[in-house]
Amino acid sequence: MRQPAPDFTNAFLATLGVLLFMGLLTAAALWGWAGVAFGALGFDRIAQPLARRARR
């Protein structure tokens, strides 16, 4: 007679939780970097005409 397969449900759920946390953390970090980059680009677009006027 064969032995029943071990129940790995708890290990799977724990690993899934860790992977989901790391995935969301990575997405948040990338979104943060993109937000900073676009914010800096927008500020540069606004500041360039002001700097040209100040030089004149």
mmCIF entry with sequence, helices, sheets and N, C-alpha, C, O atoms, coordinates in Angstrom:
data_MODEL
# 
_entry.id   MODEL 
# 
_entity.id                         1 
_entity.type                       polymer 
_entity.pdbx_number_of_molecules   1 
# 
_entity_poly.entity_id                      1 
_entity_poly.type                           'polypeptide(L)' 
_entity_poly.nstd_linkage                   no 
_entity_poly.nstd_monomer                   no 
_entity_poly.pdbx_seq_one_letter_code       MRQPAPDFTNAFLATLGVLLFMGLLTAAALWGWAGVAFGALGFDRIAQPLARRARR 
_entity_poly.pdbx_seq_one_letter_code_can   MRQPAPDFTNAFLATLGVLLFMGLLTAAALWGWAGVAFGALGFDRIAQPLARRARR 
_entity_poly.pdbx_strand_id                 A 
# 
loop_
_entity_poly_seq.entity_id 
_entity_poly_seq.num 
_entity_poly_seq.mon_id 
_entity_poly_seq.hetero 
1 1  MET n 
1 2  ARG n 
1 3  GLN n 
1 4  PRO n 
1 5  ALA n 
1 6  PRO n 
1 7  ASP n 
1 8  PHE n 
1 9  THR n 
1 10 ASN n 
1 11 ALA n 
1 12 PHE n 
1 13 LEU n 
1 14 ALA n 
1 15 THR n 
1 16 LEU n 
1 17 GLY n 
1 18 VAL n 
1 19 LEU n 
1 20 LEU n 
1 21 PHE n 
1 22 MET n 
1 23 GLY n 
1 24 LEU n 
1 25 LEU n 
1 26 THR n 
1 27 ALA n 
1 28 ALA n 
1 29 ALA n 
1 30 LEU n 
1 31 TRP n 
1 32 GLY n 
1 33 TRP n 
1 34 ALA n 
1 35 GLY n 
1 36 VAL n 
1 37 ALA n 
1 38 PHE n 
1 39 GLY n 
1 40 ALA n 
1 41 LEU n 
1 42 GLY n 
1 43 PHE n 
1 44 ASP n 
1 45 ARG n 
1 46 ILE n 
1 47 ALA n 
1 48 GLN n 
1 49 PRO n 
1 50 LEU n 
1 51 ALA n 
1 52 ARG n 
1 53 ARG n 
1 54 ALA n 
1 55 ARG n 
1 56 ARG n 
# 
_struct_asym.id          A 
_struct_asym.entity_id   1 
# 
_struct_conf.conf_type_id            HELX_P 
_struct_conf.id                      HELX_P1 
_struct_conf.pdbx_PDB_helix_id       AA1 
_struct_conf.beg_label_comp_id       THR 
_struct_conf.beg_label_asym_id       A 
_struct_conf.beg_label_seq_id        9 
_struct_conf.pdbx_beg_PDB_ins_code   ? 
_struct_conf.end_label_comp_id       ARG 
_struct_conf.end_label_asym_id       A 
_struct_conf.end_label_seq_id        55 
_struct_conf.pdbx_end_PDB_ins_code   ? 
_struct_conf.beg_auth_comp_id        THR 
_struct_conf.beg_auth_asym_id        A 
_struct_conf.beg_auth_seq_id         9 
_struct_conf.end_auth_comp_id        ARG 
_struct_conf.end_auth_asym_id        A 
_struct_conf.end_auth_seq_id         55 
_struct_conf.pdbx_PDB_helix_class    1 
_struct_conf.details                 ? 
_struct_conf.pdbx_PDB_helix_length   47 
# 
_struct_conf_type.id          HELX_P 
_struct_conf_type.criteria    ? 
_struct_conf_type.reference   ? 
# 
loop_
_atom_site.group_PDB 
_atom_site.id 
_atom_site.type_symbol 
_atom_site.label_atom_id 
_atom_site.label_alt_id 
_atom_site.label_comp_id 
_atom_site.label_asym_id 
_atom_site.label_entity_id 
_atom_site.label_seq_id 
_atom_site.pdbx_PDB_ins_code 
_atom_site.Cartn_x 
_atom_site.Cartn_y 
_atom_site.Cartn_z 
_atom_site.occupancy 
_atom_site.B_iso_or_equiv 
_atom_site.pdbx_formal_charge 
_atom_site.auth_seq_id 
_atom_site.auth_comp_id 
_atom_site.auth_asym_id 
_atom_site.auth_atom_id 
_atom_site.pdbx_PDB_model_num 
ATOM 1   N N  . MET A 1 1  ? 0.825  -1.175 0.000   1.00 0.00 ? 1  MET A N  1 
ATOM 2   C CA . MET A 1 1  ? 0.000  0.000  0.000   1.00 0.00 ? 1  MET A CA 1 
ATOM 3   C C  . MET A 1 1  ? 0.882  1.256  0.000   1.00 0.00 ? 1  MET A C  1 
ATOM 4   O O  . MET A 1 1  ? 1.900  1.304  0.690   1.00 0.00 ? 1  MET A O  1 
ATOM 5   N N  . ARG A 1 2  ? 0.484  2.268  -0.777  1.00 0.00 ? 2  ARG A N  1 
ATOM 6   C CA . ARG A 1 2  ? 1.262  3.507  -0.890  1.00 0.00 ? 2  ARG A CA 1 
ATOM 7   C C  . ARG A 1 2  ? 0.966  4.437  0.272   1.00 0.00 ? 2  ARG A C  1 
ATOM 8   O O  . ARG A 1 2  ? -0.139 4.460  0.815   1.00 0.00 ? 2  ARG A O  1 
ATOM 9   N N  . GLN A 1 3  ? 1.975  5.197  0.635   1.00 0.00 ? 3  GLN A N  1 
ATOM 10  C CA . GLN A 1 3  ? 1.800  6.201  1.685   1.00 0.00 ? 3  GLN A CA 1 
ATOM 11  C C  . GLN A 1 3  ? 1.190  7.456  1.069   1.00 0.00 ? 3  GLN A C  1 
ATOM 12  O O  . GLN A 1 3  ? 1.466  7.766  -0.091  1.00 0.00 ? 3  GLN A O  1 
ATOM 13  N N  . PRO A 1 4  ? 0.364  8.186  1.824   1.00 0.00 ? 4  PRO A N  1 
ATOM 14  C CA . PRO A 1 4  ? -0.210 9.422  1.274   1.00 0.00 ? 4  PRO A CA 1 
ATOM 15  C C  . PRO A 1 4  ? 0.876  10.477 1.076   1.00 0.00 ? 4  PRO A C  1 
ATOM 16  O O  . PRO A 1 4  ? 1.891  10.487 1.773   1.00 0.00 ? 4  PRO A O  1 
ATOM 17  N N  . ALA A 1 5  ? 0.641  11.349 0.127   1.00 0.00 ? 5  ALA A N  1 
ATOM 18  C CA . ALA A 1 5  ? 1.594  12.432 -0.151  1.00 0.00 ? 5  ALA A CA 1 
ATOM 19  C C  . ALA A 1 5  ? 1.590  13.414 1.015   1.00 0.00 ? 5  ALA A C  1 
ATOM 20  O O  . ALA A 1 5  ? 0.550  13.647 1.632   1.00 0.00 ? 5  ALA A O  1 
ATOM 21  N N  . PRO A 1 6  ? 2.761  13.993 1.318   1.00 0.00 ? 6  PRO A N  1 
ATOM 22  C CA . PRO A 1 6  ? 2.801  14.975 2.411   1.00 0.00 ? 6  PRO A CA 1 
ATOM 23  C C  . PRO A 1 6  ? 2.026  16.243 2.037   1.00 0.00 ? 6  PRO A C  1 
ATOM 24  O O  . PRO A 1 6  ? 1.919  16.601 0.864   1.00 0.00 ? 6  PRO A O  1 
ATOM 25  N N  . ASP A 1 7  ? 1.499  16.901 3.044   1.00 0.00 ? 7  ASP A N  1 
ATOM 26  C CA . ASP A 1 7  ? 0.716  18.119 2.842   1.00 0.00 ? 7  ASP A CA 1 
ATOM 27  C C  . ASP A 1 7  ? 1.649  19.329 2.916   1.00 0.00 ? 7  ASP A C  1 
ATOM 28  O O  . ASP A 1 7  ? 2.113  19.698 3.995   1.00 0.00 ? 7  ASP A O  1 
ATOM 29  N N  . PHE A 1 8  ? 1.916  19.933 1.777   1.00 0.00 ? 8  PHE A N  1 
ATOM 30  C CA . PHE A 1 8  ? 2.810  21.088 1.702   1.00 0.00 ? 8  PHE A CA 1 
ATOM 31  C C  . PHE A 1 8  ? 2.035  22.399 1.584   1.00 0.00 ? 8  PHE A C  1 
ATOM 32  O O  . PHE A 1 8  ? 2.601  23.399 1.143   1.00 0.00 ? 8  PHE A O  1 
ATOM 33  N N  . THR A 1 9  ? 0.771  22.423 1.960   1.00 0.00 ? 9  THR A N  1 
ATOM 34  C CA . THR A 1 9  ? -0.059 23.611 1.800   1.00 0.00 ? 9  THR A CA 1 
ATOM 35  C C  . THR A 1 9  ? 0.487  24.788 2.599   1.00 0.00 ? 9  THR A C  1 
ATOM 36  O O  . THR A 1 9  ? 0.582  25.893 2.065   1.00 0.00 ? 9  THR A O  1 
ATOM 37  N N  . ASN A 1 10 ? 0.844  24.582 3.853   1.00 0.00 ? 10 ASN A N  1 
ATOM 38  C CA . ASN A 1 10 ? 1.351  25.684 4.681   1.00 0.00 ? 10 ASN A CA 1 
ATOM 39  C C  . ASN A 1 10 ? 2.673  26.228 4.152   1.00 0.00 ? 10 ASN A C  1 
ATOM 40  O O  . ASN A 1 10 ? 2.887  27.440 4.142   1.00 0.00 ? 10 ASN A O  1 
ATOM 41  N N  . ALA A 1 11 ? 3.556  25.341 3.714   1.00 0.00 ? 11 ALA A N  1 
ATOM 42  C CA . ALA A 1 11 ? 4.835  25.791 3.157   1.00 0.00 ? 11 ALA A CA 1 
ATOM 43  C C  . ALA A 1 11 ? 4.605  26.580 1.871   1.00 0.00 ? 11 ALA A C  1 
ATOM 44  O O  . ALA A 1 11 ? 5.261  27.594 1.632   1.00 0.00 ? 11 ALA A O  1 
ATOM 45  N N  . PHE A 1 12 ? 3.673  26.111 1.047   1.00 0.00 ? 12 PHE A N  1 
ATOM 46  C CA . PHE A 1 12 ? 3.362  26.827 -0.193  1.00 0.00 ? 12 PHE A CA 1 
ATOM 47  C C  . PHE A 1 12 ? 2.804  28.210 0.098   1.00 0.00 ? 12 PHE A C  1 
ATOM 48  O O  . PHE A 1 12 ? 3.224  29.189 -0.520  1.00 0.00 ? 12 PHE A O  1 
ATOM 49  N N  . LEU A 1 13 ? 1.864  28.302 1.030   1.00 0.00 ? 13 LEU A N  1 
ATOM 50  C CA . LEU A 1 13 ? 1.262  29.595 1.346   1.00 0.00 ? 13 LEU A CA 1 
ATOM 51  C C  . LEU A 1 13 ? 2.279  30.561 1.952   1.00 0.00 ? 13 LEU A C  1 
ATOM 52  O O  . LEU A 1 13 ? 2.243  31.756 1.661   1.00 0.00 ? 13 LEU A O  1 
ATOM 53  N N  . ALA A 1 14 ? 3.174  30.062 2.781   1.00 0.00 ? 14 ALA A N  1 
ATOM 54  C CA . ALA A 1 14 ? 4.204  30.923 3.358   1.00 0.00 ? 14 ALA A CA 1 
ATOM 55  C C  . ALA A 1 14 ? 5.145  31.443 2.269   1.00 0.00 ? 14 ALA A C  1 
ATOM 56  O O  . ALA A 1 14 ? 5.489  32.625 2.252   1.00 0.00 ? 14 ALA A O  1 
ATOM 57  N N  . THR A 1 15 ? 5.555  30.564 1.370   1.00 0.00 ? 15 THR A N  1 
ATOM 58  C CA . THR A 1 15 ? 6.447  30.968 0.280   1.00 0.00 ? 15 THR A CA 1 
ATOM 59  C C  . THR A 1 15 ? 5.739  31.943 -0.663  1.00 0.00 ? 15 THR A C  1 
ATOM 60  O O  . THR A 1 15 ? 6.336  32.915 -1.123  1.00 0.00 ? 15 THR A O  1 
ATOM 61  N N  . LEU A 1 16 ? 4.465  31.675 -0.945  1.00 0.00 ? 16 LEU A N  1 
ATOM 62  C CA . LEU A 1 16 ? 3.701  32.588 -1.796  1.00 0.00 ? 16 LEU A CA 1 
ATOM 63  C C  . LEU A 1 16 ? 3.598  33.964 -1.154  1.00 0.00 ? 16 LEU A C  1 
ATOM 64  O O  . LEU A 1 16 ? 3.704  34.976 -1.846  1.00 0.00 ? 16 LEU A O  1 
ATOM 65  N N  . GLY A 1 17 ? 3.393  34.016 0.151   1.00 0.00 ? 17 GLY A N  1 
ATOM 66  C CA . GLY A 1 17 ? 3.329  35.299 0.847   1.00 0.00 ? 17 GLY A CA 1 
ATOM 67  C C  . GLY A 1 17 ? 4.624  36.076 0.736   1.00 0.00 ? 17 GLY A C  1 
ATOM 68  O O  . GLY A 1 17 ? 4.610  37.285 0.502   1.00 0.00 ? 17 GLY A O  1 
ATOM 69  N N  . VAL A 1 18 ? 5.744  35.388 0.903   1.00 0.00 ? 18 VAL A N  1 
ATOM 70  C CA . VAL A 1 18 ? 7.045  36.044 0.797   1.00 0.00 ? 18 VAL A CA 1 
ATOM 71  C C  . VAL A 1 18 ? 7.269  36.553 -0.625  1.00 0.00 ? 18 VAL A C  1 
ATOM 72  O O  . VAL A 1 18 ? 7.709  37.686 -0.815  1.00 0.00 ? 18 VAL A O  1 
ATOM 73  N N  . LEU A 1 19 ? 6.970  35.724 -1.621  1.00 0.00 ? 19 LEU A N  1 
ATOM 74  C CA . LEU A 1 19 ? 7.158  36.138 -3.015  1.00 0.00 ? 19 LEU A CA 1 
ATOM 75  C C  . LEU A 1 19 ? 6.236  37.296 -3.387  1.00 0.00 ? 19 LEU A C  1 
ATOM 76  O O  . LEU A 1 19 ? 6.647  38.206 -4.106  1.00 0.00 ? 19 LEU A O  1 
ATOM 77  N N  . LEU A 1 20 ? 5.006  37.270 -2.907  1.00 0.00 ? 20 LEU A N  1 
ATOM 78  C CA . LEU A 1 20 ? 4.083  38.368 -3.182  1.00 0.00 ? 20 LEU A CA 1 
ATOM 79  C C  . LEU A 1 20 ? 4.569  39.656 -2.535  1.00 0.00 ? 20 LEU A C  1 
ATOM 80  O O  . LEU A 1 20 ? 4.507  40.720 -3.151  1.00 0.00 ? 20 LEU A O  1 
ATOM 81  N N  . PHE A 1 21 ? 5.048  39.571 -1.309  1.00 0.00 ? 21 PHE A N  1 
ATOM 82  C CA . PHE A 1 21 ? 5.587  40.745 -0.628  1.00 0.00 ? 21 PHE A CA 1 
ATOM 83  C C  . PHE A 1 21 ? 6.774  41.321 -1.392  1.00 0.00 ? 21 PHE A C  1 
ATOM 84  O O  . PHE A 1 21 ? 6.850  42.533 -1.592  1.00 0.00 ? 21 PHE A O  1 
ATOM 85  N N  . MET A 1 22 ? 7.698  40.470 -1.818  1.00 0.00 ? 22 MET A N  1 
ATOM 86  C CA . MET A 1 22 ? 8.875  40.945 -2.541  1.00 0.00 ? 22 MET A CA 1 
ATOM 87  C C  . MET A 1 22 ? 8.485  41.542 -3.897  1.00 0.00 ? 22 MET A C  1 
ATOM 88  O O  . MET A 1 22 ? 9.070  42.538 -4.324  1.00 0.00 ? 22 MET A O  1 
ATOM 89  N N  . GLY A 1 23 ? 7.511  40.947 -4.570  1.00 0.00 ? 23 GLY A N  1 
ATOM 90  C CA . GLY A 1 23 ? 7.050  41.494 -5.848  1.00 0.00 ? 23 GLY A CA 1 
ATOM 91  C C  . GLY A 1 23 ? 6.421  42.861 -5.687  1.00 0.00 ? 23 GLY A C  1 
ATOM 92  O O  . GLY A 1 23 ? 6.691  43.770 -6.472  1.00 0.00 ? 23 GLY A O  1 
ATOM 93  N N  . LEU A 1 24 ? 5.582  43.013 -4.673  1.00 0.00 ? 24 LEU A N  1 
ATOM 94  C CA . LEU A 1 24 ? 4.958  44.317 -4.441  1.00 0.00 ? 24 LEU A CA 1 
ATOM 95  C C  . LEU A 1 24 ? 5.984  45.354 -4.000  1.00 0.00 ? 24 LEU A C  1 
ATOM 96  O O  . LEU A 1 24 ? 5.887  46.522 -4.377  1.00 0.00 ? 24 LEU A O  1 
ATOM 97  N N  . LEU A 1 25 ? 6.957  44.942 -3.212  1.00 0.00 ? 25 LEU A N  1 
ATOM 98  C CA . LEU A 1 25 ? 8.010  45.859 -2.792  1.00 0.00 ? 25 LEU A CA 1 
ATOM 99  C C  . LEU A 1 25 ? 8.836  46.318 -3.995  1.00 0.00 ? 25 LEU A C  1 
ATOM 100 O O  . LEU A 1 25 ? 9.197  47.491 -4.094  1.00 0.00 ? 25 LEU A O  1 
ATOM 101 N N  . THR A 1 26 ? 9.128  45.405 -4.892  1.00 0.00 ? 26 THR A N  1 
ATOM 102 C CA . THR A 1 26 ? 9.869  45.759 -6.110  1.00 0.00 ? 26 THR A CA 1 
ATOM 103 C C  . THR A 1 26 ? 9.059  46.717 -6.975  1.00 0.00 ? 26 THR A C  1 
ATOM 104 O O  . THR A 1 26 ? 9.601  47.697 -7.487  1.00 0.00 ? 26 THR A O  1 
ATOM 105 N N  . ALA A 1 27 ? 7.778  46.445 -7.142  1.00 0.00 ? 27 ALA A N  1 
ATOM 106 C CA . ALA A 1 27 ? 6.929  47.337 -7.937  1.00 0.00 ? 27 ALA A CA 1 
ATOM 107 C C  . ALA A 1 27 ? 6.865  48.727 -7.314  1.00 0.00 ? 27 ALA A C  1 
ATOM 108 O O  . ALA A 1 27 ? 6.920  49.728 -8.028  1.00 0.00 ? 27 ALA A O  1 
ATOM 109 N N  . ALA A 1 28 ? 6.751  48.797 -5.999  1.00 0.00 ? 28 ALA A N  1 
ATOM 110 C CA . ALA A 1 28 ? 6.696  50.095 -5.324  1.00 0.00 ? 28 ALA A CA 1 
ATOM 111 C C  . ALA A 1 28 ? 8.017  50.845 -5.482  1.00 0.00 ? 28 ALA A C  1 
ATOM 112 O O  . ALA A 1 28 ? 8.022  52.061 -5.675  1.00 0.00 ? 28 ALA A O  1 
ATOM 113 N N  . ALA A 1 29 ? 9.134  50.125 -5.403  1.00 0.00 ? 29 ALA A N  1 
ATOM 114 C CA . ALA A 1 29 ? 10.440 50.774 -5.557  1.00 0.00 ? 29 ALA A CA 1 
ATOM 115 C C  . ALA A 1 29 ? 10.614 51.304 -6.985  1.00 0.00 ? 29 ALA A C  1 
ATOM 116 O O  . ALA A 1 29 ? 11.104 52.416 -7.182  1.00 0.00 ? 29 ALA A O  1 
ATOM 117 N N  . LEU A 1 30 ? 10.212 50.507 -7.974  1.00 0.00 ? 30 LEU A N  1 
ATOM 118 C CA . LEU A 1 30 ? 10.333 50.967 -9.363  1.00 0.00 ? 30 LEU A CA 1 
ATOM 119 C C  . LEU A 1 30 ? 9.418  52.150 -9.627  1.00 0.00 ? 30 LEU A C  1 
ATOM 120 O O  . LEU A 1 30 ? 9.817  53.092 -10.311 1.00 0.00 ? 30 LEU A O  1 
ATOM 121 N N  . TRP A 1 31 ? 8.198  52.123 -9.098  1.00 0.00 ? 31 TRP A N  1 
ATOM 122 C CA . TRP A 1 31 ? 7.278  53.246 -9.274  1.00 0.00 ? 31 TRP A CA 1 
ATOM 123 C C  . TRP A 1 31 ? 7.848  54.499 -8.612  1.00 0.00 ? 31 TRP A C  1 
ATOM 124 O O  . TRP A 1 31 ? 7.709  55.604 -9.136  1.00 0.00 ? 31 TRP A O  1 
ATOM 125 N N  . GLY A 1 32 ? 8.489  54.319 -7.456  1.00 0.00 ? 32 GLY A N  1 
ATOM 126 C CA . GLY A 1 32 ? 9.098  55.457 -6.773  1.00 0.00 ? 32 GLY A CA 1 
ATOM 127 C C  . GLY A 1 32 ? 10.209 56.074 -7.597  1.00 0.00 ? 32 GLY A C  1 
ATOM 128 O O  . GLY A 1 32 ? 10.294 57.296 -7.718  1.00 0.00 ? 32 GLY A O  1 
ATOM 129 N N  . TRP A 1 33 ? 11.058 55.236 -8.164  1.00 0.00 ? 33 TRP A N  1 
ATOM 130 C CA . TRP A 1 33 ? 12.143 55.760 -9.003  1.00 0.00 ? 33 TRP A CA 1 
ATOM 131 C C  . TRP A 1 33 ? 11.592 56.460 -10.232 1.00 0.00 ? 33 TRP A C  1 
ATOM 132 O O  . TRP A 1 33 ? 12.096 57.510 -10.631 1.00 0.00 ? 33 TRP A O  1 
ATOM 133 N N  . ALA A 1 34 ? 10.559 55.885 -10.832 1.00 0.00 ? 34 ALA A N  1 
ATOM 134 C CA . ALA A 1 34 ? 9.962  56.510 -12.016 1.00 0.00 ? 34 ALA A CA 1 
ATOM 135 C C  . ALA A 1 34 ? 9.331  57.853 -11.635 1.00 0.00 ? 34 ALA A C  1 
ATOM 136 O O  . ALA A 1 34 ? 9.451  58.824 -12.381 1.00 0.00 ? 34 ALA A O  1 
ATOM 137 N N  . GLY A 1 35 ? 8.668  57.914 -10.495 1.00 0.00 ? 35 GLY A N  1 
ATOM 138 C CA . GLY A 1 35 ? 8.065  59.167 -10.050 1.00 0.00 ? 35 GLY A CA 1 
ATOM 139 C C  . GLY A 1 35 ? 9.097  60.244 -9.811  1.00 0.00 ? 35 GLY A C  1 
ATOM 140 O O  . GLY A 1 35 ? 8.887  61.403 -10.171 1.00 0.00 ? 35 GLY A O  1 
ATOM 141 N N  . VAL A 1 36 ? 10.204 59.874 -9.208  1.00 0.00 ? 36 VAL A N  1 
ATOM 142 C CA . VAL A 1 36 ? 11.280 60.842 -8.965  1.00 0.00 ? 36 VAL A CA 1 
ATOM 143 C C  . VAL A 1 36 ? 11.875 61.310 -10.291 1.00 0.00 ? 36 VAL A C  1 
ATOM 144 O O  . VAL A 1 36 ? 12.138 62.500 -10.465 1.00 0.00 ? 36 VAL A O  1 
ATOM 145 N N  . ALA A 1 37 ? 12.088 60.386 -11.223 1.00 0.00 ? 37 ALA A N  1 
ATOM 146 C CA . ALA A 1 37 ? 12.668 60.755 -12.517 1.00 0.00 ? 37 ALA A CA 1 
ATOM 147 C C  . ALA A 1 37 ? 11.739 61.699 -13.290 1.00 0.00 ? 37 ALA A C  1 
ATOM 148 O O  . ALA A 1 37 ? 12.194 62.698 -13.846 1.00 0.00 ? 37 ALA A O  1 
ATOM 149 N N  . PHE A 1 38 ? 10.439 61.382 -13.325 1.00 0.00 ? 38 PHE A N  1 
ATOM 150 C CA . PHE A 1 38 ? 9.495  62.249 -14.044 1.00 0.00 ? 38 PHE A CA 1 
ATOM 151 C C  . PHE A 1 38 ? 9.327  63.585 -13.340 1.00 0.00 ? 38 PHE A C  1 
ATOM 152 O O  . PHE A 1 38 ? 9.162  64.614 -13.996 1.00 0.00 ? 38 PHE A O  1 
ATOM 153 N N  . GLY A 1 39 ? 9.366  63.583 -12.020 1.00 0.00 ? 39 GLY A N  1 
ATOM 154 C CA . GLY A 1 39 ? 9.283  64.840 -11.281 1.00 0.00 ? 39 GLY A CA 1 
ATOM 155 C C  . GLY A 1 39 ? 10.473 65.738 -11.561 1.00 0.00 ? 39 GLY A C  1 
ATOM 156 O O  . GLY A 1 39 ? 10.317 66.945 -11.746 1.00 0.00 ? 39 GLY A O  1 
ATOM 157 N N  . ALA A 1 40 ? 11.665 65.150 -11.591 1.00 0.00 ? 40 ALA A N  1 
ATOM 158 C CA . ALA A 1 40 ? 12.871 65.923 -11.883 1.00 0.00 ? 40 ALA A CA 1 
ATOM 159 C C  . ALA A 1 40 ? 12.842 66.447 -13.318 1.00 0.00 ? 40 ALA A C  1 
ATOM 160 O O  . ALA A 1 40 ? 13.254 67.579 -13.573 1.00 0.00 ? 40 ALA A O  1 
ATOM 161 N N  . LEU A 1 41 ? 12.362 65.636 -14.247 1.00 0.00 ? 41 LEU A N  1 
ATOM 162 C CA . LEU A 1 41 ? 12.265 66.072 -15.637 1.00 0.00 ? 41 LEU A CA 1 
ATOM 163 C C  . LEU A 1 41 ? 11.279 67.240 -15.763 1.00 0.00 ? 41 LEU A C  1 
ATOM 164 O O  . LEU A 1 41 ? 11.544 68.217 -16.463 1.00 0.00 ? 41 LEU A O  1 
ATOM 165 N N  . GLY A 1 42 ? 10.148 67.121 -15.080 1.00 0.00 ? 42 GLY A N  1 
ATOM 166 C CA . GLY A 1 42 ? 9.160  68.203 -15.115 1.00 0.00 ? 42 GLY A CA 1 
ATOM 167 C C  . GLY A 1 42 ? 9.698  69.483 -14.501 1.00 0.00 ? 42 GLY A C  1 
ATOM 168 O O  . GLY A 1 42 ? 9.477  70.570 -15.035 1.00 0.00 ? 42 GLY A O  1 
ATOM 169 N N  . PHE A 1 43 ? 10.404 69.365 -13.381 1.00 0.00 ? 43 PHE A N  1 
ATOM 170 C CA . PHE A 1 43 ? 10.995 70.549 -12.759 1.00 0.00 ? 43 PHE A CA 1 
ATOM 171 C C  . PHE A 1 43 ? 12.031 71.181 -13.673 1.00 0.00 ? 43 PHE A C  1 
ATOM 172 O O  . PHE A 1 43 ? 12.120 72.406 -13.759 1.00 0.00 ? 43 PHE A O  1 
ATOM 173 N N  . ASP A 1 44 ? 12.815 70.354 -14.358 1.00 0.00 ? 44 ASP A N  1 
ATOM 174 C CA . ASP A 1 44 ? 13.825 70.882 -15.286 1.00 0.00 ? 44 ASP A CA 1 
ATOM 175 C C  . ASP A 1 44 ? 13.164 71.634 -16.435 1.00 0.00 ? 44 ASP A C  1 
ATOM 176 O O  . ASP A 1 44 ? 13.658 72.680 -16.856 1.00 0.00 ? 44 ASP A O  1 
ATOM 177 N N  . ARG A 1 45 ? 12.044 71.106 -16.947 1.00 0.00 ? 45 ARG A N  1 
ATOM 178 C CA . ARG A 1 45 ? 11.325 71.783 -18.040 1.00 0.00 ? 45 ARG A CA 1 
ATOM 179 C C  . ARG A 1 45 ? 10.779 73.137 -17.578 1.00 0.00 ? 45 ARG A C  1 
ATOM 180 O O  . ARG A 1 45 ? 10.735 74.090 -18.356 1.00 0.00 ? 45 ARG A O  1 
ATOM 181 N N  . ILE A 1 46 ? 10.368 73.217 -16.324 1.00 0.00 ? 46 ILE A N  1 
ATOM 182 C CA . ILE A 1 46 ? 9.851  74.487 -15.798 1.00 0.00 ? 46 ILE A CA 1 
ATOM 183 C C  . ILE A 1 46 ? 10.991 75.455 -15.493 1.00 0.00 ? 46 ILE A C  1 
ATOM 184 O O  . ILE A 1 46 ? 10.854 76.659 -15.711 1.00 0.00 ? 46 ILE A O  1 
ATOM 185 N N  . ALA A 1 47 ? 12.109 74.944 -14.995 1.00 0.00 ? 47 ALA A N  1 
ATOM 186 C CA . ALA A 1 47 ? 13.198 75.804 -14.545 1.00 0.00 ? 47 ALA A CA 1 
ATOM 187 C C  . ALA A 1 47 ? 14.019 76.372 -15.705 1.00 0.00 ? 47 ALA A C  1 
ATOM 188 O O  . ALA A 1 47 ? 14.592 77.452 -15.556 1.00 0.00 ? 47 ALA A O  1 
ATOM 189 N N  . GLN A 1 48 ? 14.099 75.705 -16.830 1.00 0.00 ? 48 GLN A N  1 
ATOM 190 C CA . GLN A 1 48 ? 14.923 76.196 -17.944 1.00 0.00 ? 48 GLN A CA 1 
ATOM 191 C C  . GLN A 1 48 ? 14.463 77.558 -18.469 1.00 0.00 ? 48 GLN A C  1 
ATOM 192 O O  . GLN A 1 48 ? 15.302 78.445 -18.624 1.00 0.00 ? 48 GLN A O  1 
ATOM 193 N N  . PRO A 1 49 ? 13.185 77.768 -18.749 1.00 0.00 ? 49 PRO A N  1 
ATOM 194 C CA . PRO A 1 49 ? 12.779 79.112 -19.211 1.00 0.00 ? 49 PRO A CA 1 
ATOM 195 C C  . PRO A 1 49 ? 13.006 80.194 -18.161 1.00 0.00 ? 49 PRO A C  1 
ATOM 196 O O  . PRO A 1 49 ? 13.343 81.330 -18.496 1.00 0.00 ? 49 PRO A O  1 
ATOM 197 N N  . LEU A 1 50 ? 12.822 79.843 -16.893 1.00 0.00 ? 50 LEU A N  1 
ATOM 198 C CA . LEU A 1 50 ? 13.067 80.821 -15.836 1.00 0.00 ? 50 LEU A CA 1 
ATOM 199 C C  . LEU A 1 50 ? 14.550 81.188 -15.755 1.00 0.00 ? 50 LEU A C  1 
ATOM 200 O O  . LEU A 1 50 ? 14.898 82.345 -15.520 1.00 0.00 ? 50 LEU A O  1 
ATOM 201 N N  . ALA A 1 51 ? 15.412 80.204 -15.949 1.00 0.00 ? 51 ALA A N  1 
ATOM 202 C CA . ALA A 1 51 ? 16.846 80.479 -15.923 1.00 0.00 ? 51 ALA A CA 1 
ATOM 203 C C  . ALA A 1 51 ? 17.262 81.333 -17.124 1.00 0.00 ? 51 ALA A C  1 
ATOM 204 O O  . ALA A 1 51 ? 18.130 82.195 -16.991 1.00 0.00 ? 51 ALA A O  1 
ATOM 205 N N  . ARG A 1 52 ? 16.661 81.108 -18.284 1.00 0.00 ? 52 ARG A N  1 
ATOM 206 C CA . ARG A 1 52 ? 16.971 81.925 -19.461 1.00 0.00 ? 52 ARG A CA 1 
ATOM 207 C C  . ARG A 1 52 ? 16.562 83.380 -19.246 1.00 0.00 ? 52 ARG A C  1 
ATOM 208 O O  . ARG A 1 52 ? 17.286 84.296 -19.636 1.00 0.00 ? 52 ARG A O  1 
ATOM 209 N N  . ARG A 1 53 ? 15.400 83.591 -18.625 1.00 0.00 ? 53 ARG A N  1 
ATOM 210 C CA . ARG A 1 53 ? 14.968 84.953 -18.343 1.00 0.00 ? 53 ARG A CA 1 
ATOM 211 C C  . ARG A 1 53 ? 15.868 85.641 -17.328 1.00 0.00 ? 53 ARG A C  1 
ATOM 212 O O  . ARG A 1 53 ? 16.100 86.846 -17.426 1.00 0.00 ? 53 ARG A O  1 
ATOM 213 N N  . ALA A 1 54 ? 16.374 84.897 -16.362 1.00 0.00 ? 54 ALA A N  1 
ATOM 214 C CA . ALA A 1 54 ? 17.234 85.481 -15.338 1.00 0.00 ? 54 ALA A CA 1 
ATOM 215 C C  . ALA A 1 54 ? 18.592 85.870 -15.920 1.00 0.00 ? 54 ALA A C  1 
ATOM 216 O O  . ALA A 1 54 ? 19.222 86.809 -15.435 1.00 0.00 ? 54 ALA A O  1 
ATOM 217 N N  . ARG A 1 55 ? 19.043 85.168 -16.941 1.00 0.00 ? 55 ARG A N  1 
ATOM 218 C CA . ARG A 1 55 ? 20.351 85.495 -17.546 1.00 0.00 ? 55 ARG A CA 1 
ATOM 219 C C  . ARG A 1 55 ? 20.298 86.771 -18.361 1.00 0.00 ? 55 ARG A C  1 
ATOM 220 O O  . ARG A 1 55 ? 21.318 87.444 -18.508 1.00 0.00 ? 55 ARG A O  1 
ATOM 221 N N  . ARG A 1 56 ? 19.144 87.124 -18.892 1.00 0.00 ? 56 ARG A N  1 
ATOM 222 C CA . ARG A 1 56 ? 19.035 88.303 -19.761 1.00 0.00 ? 56 ARG A CA 1 
ATOM 223 C C  . ARG A 1 56 ? 19.106 89.583 -19.010 1.00 0.00 ? 56 ARG A C  1 
ATOM 224 O O  . ARG A 1 56 ? 19.028 90.656 -19.609 1.00 0.00 ? 56 ARG A O  1 
# 
